[in-house]
Amino acid sequence: MPVEIWEEQNGKELDVRLTGQLVKEDYEKLVPAMERTVQKHGRIRMLIVMHDFHGWTAGALWEDTKFAVHHFHNIERLAVVGEKKWQAGLATFCKPFTAATVRYFEAAEMDAARAWLQSEPEQAG
């Protein structure tokens, strides 16, 4: 299954595991889950784990772009966990498409990614 989704932290965190290659139809599962979570909790935090992930088809990339624009302000923090150098670049690439604070973690840093997602925001000053 290319997309697995589950809620953590009483629903304030949405965890998404991506494997293989995403196709347009995968967003039929992701978008409603995201919208339900945002409707219940407002701004949320997301953990995206890429395991043996090979990217998107053209149709899925278009769905991802629409998703990002629609949910620009709904994500407070986004932790991206991956296994390959291009996935680290993906975390940087997605920053202009979200108001979220985005951070990349290597697969071995899963505990650090979760701790960062669940920590309180740094205070300015």
Secondary structure, DSSP 8 states (H G I E B T S, - for coil): --EEEEEEGGGTEEEEEEEEEE-GGGHHHHHHHHHHHHHHHSSEEEEEEEEEEEEE-HHHHHHHHHHHHHTTTTEEEEEEEESSHHHHHHHHHTGGG-SSEEEEEEGGGHHHHHHHHHS------
